[in-house]
Amino acid sequence: GGGGQTGRYEVATFALGCFWGVELEYMRVPGVVGTRVGFTQGKASASAGPPTYEQVCTGDTGHAEAVMVTFDPKVVQYRRLVQIAMDRLDENKYLLNQVGNDRGTQYRHGIYYHTEDQRKVGREVLDSFGDNCRTELERAGVFYDAEAYHQQYLYKGGQSARKGEETQIRCYG
């Protein structure tokens, strides 16, 4: 079902650690028509305007590095996008506030749902990993775009974003 979405596209939001590699991974998925990296699930900032990367990295704002994915559900199902997220996390799904060597609340992992259908799918997938899975499931909050230089960072650095590309993603430019 459309889940109340208008048009043919739907939106999904995931936090899976450093957002550069995550974005490139989703750019490669057939059916994904757009990606943005940014920050979500944080406290409302007292200062006007969106948080900066530097502010988020202090952990003080409570935001997580995240990727917003726009996709065509006729080509790729939301469940598949969640499975890609969990495959990418691998054993990190059992760590709290950590992915790889990146530690802190800004690197917590989460599935942030936009519809009730997405919530149900997220719950089913997360439950399949047992009680020790530390990936959070929350309603998607305000999403702030990261600074322009972070957008499609690895792609701009020369890594392939071709659909179906299998080359190893390197988490640097």
C-alpha positions in Angstrom: 0.0 0.0 0.0 1.0 3.6 -0.4 0.9 4.3 3.3 -0.6 7.7 2.7 2.3 8.7 0.5 1.5 10.9 -2.5 3.0 10.3 -5.9 4.9 7.1 -6.8 7.9 7.6 -4.6 8.3 6.9 -0.9 10.9 8.0 1.6 13.0 6.0 4.1 15.5 7.2 6.7 18.3 5.1 8.2 21.2 5.8 10.5 24.0 3.3 10.1 27.1 5.0 11.3 29.2 7.3 9.0 26.8 8.4 6.4 29.2 8.6 3.4 29.4 4.9 2.7 25.7 4.4 3.5 24.6 6.9 1.0 26.8 5.4 -1.8 25.4 1.9 -1.0 21.8 3.2 -1.4 22.7 5.1 -4.6 23.7 1.8 -6.1 20.3 0.1 -5.4 17.9 -0.1 -8.4 14.7 1.7 -7.5 16.4 4.3 -5.4 15.9 7.7 -7.1 17.5 10.1 -4.6 19.6 10.2 -1.5 20.5 12.9 1.0 22.8 12.8 4.0 22.1 14.7 7.2 21.2 14.6 10.8 18.0 13.4 12.5 16.4 12.4 15.8 18.2 15.1 17.8 17.1 17.7 20.3 15.6 20.9 19.0 18.6 23.3 18.9 18.4 26.4 21.0 20.2 28.3 18.3 18.4 29.0 15.0 19.2 26.9 12.0 20.2 23.3 11.4 23.1 21.7 13.4 26.5 21.6 11.7 28.5 18.5 11.2 30.9 19.7 13.9 28.1 20.2 16.4 26.7 16.8 15.7 30.1 15.2 16.2 30.3 16.5 19.7 27.3 14.4 20.6 25.7 17.4 22.3 22.8 17.8 19.9 21.7 14.2 20.1 21.4 13.8 16.4 22.5 10.7 14.4 24.2 10.8 11.1 21.6 9.5 8.7 20.6 9.0 5.1 17.2 9.9 3.6 16.4 7.6 0.7 13.7 8.3 -1.9 12.7 5.2 -3.7 10.1 3.7 -6.1 8.3 0.9 -4.2 7.4 -0.7 -7.5 11.1 -1.4 -8.1 12.4 -1.9 -4.6 10.4 -2.8 -1.5 11.0 -1.0 1.8 11.7 -4.4 3.4 14.7 -4.8 1.0 16.0 -1.3 2.0 15.8 -2.3 5.7 17.6 -5.6 5.0 20.4 -3.7 3.2 20.7 -1.5 6.3 21.0 -4.5 8.6 23.5 -6.3 6.2 25.6 -3.2 6.2 25.6 -3.1 10.0 26.4 -6.8 10.3 27.7 -7.5 13.9 27.5 -3.8 14.7 23.8 -4.2 15.1 24.6 -5.6 18.6 26.7 -2.6 19.7 25.2 0.5 21.3 26.1 3.9 19.9 28.9 2.4 17.8 29.5 1.3 14.2 33.0 0.0 13.6 35.5 2.3 15.2 33.0 5.2 15.2 31.6 5.6 18.7 29.1 8.1 20.1 25.4 8.8 20.0 25.8 10.4 16.6 26.9 7.0 15.3 23.9 5.1 16.8 22.0 3.0 14.3 18.4 3.3 13.7 15.5 2.7 11.3 13.3 5.8 11.3 9.9 5.1 9.9 7.7 7.5 8.0 4.5 5.4 7.9 2.8 2.7 10.0 3.7 0.1 7.3 7.3 1.0 7.6 7.1 0.7 11.4 5.7 -2.8 11.1 8.3 -3.9 8.6 11.1 -2.4 10.7 9.8 -4.2 13.8 9.6 -7.5 12.0 13.2 -7.3 10.6 14.7 -6.1 13.9 12.9 -8.7 15.9 14.4 -11.4 13.7 17.8 -10.5 15.2 16.8 -11.1 18.8 16.8 -9.1 22.0 20.4 -8.1 21.8 19.9 -6.0 18.6 20.7 -2.4 19.5 19.3 -0.8 16.3 16.6 1.6 17.3 13.2 1.9 15.7 11.6 5.4 16.0 9.2 7.6 14.1 11.3 9.8 11.7 12.0 13.2 13.2 13.1 16.4 11.6 15.9 15.7 9.0 18.5 18.4 8.5 20.6 18.2 5.4 24.3 18.0 6.0 26.6 20.6 4.5 26.9 20.4 0.7 30.4 18.9 0.7 29.1 15.8 2.5 26.4 15.1 -0.1 27.4 12.2 -2.4 30.9 12.5 -0.9 32.3 9.2 -2.0 30.7 9.4 -5.5 32.3 12.9 -6.0 35.5 11.3 -4.8 35.5 8.9 -7.7 33.7 5.8 -6.4 31.0 4.2 -8.6 27.3 4.8 -7.9 26.1 2.7 -10.9 23.0 0.7 -10.2 24.0 -2.8 -9.1 27.7 -1.9 -8.7 29.5 -4.4 -6.5 32.9 -2.7 -6.0 33.9 -2.5 -2.3 32.9 0.9 -0.9 35.8 2.7 0.8 34.8 5.1 3.5 37.1 7.9 2.4 37.1 10.2 -0.6 
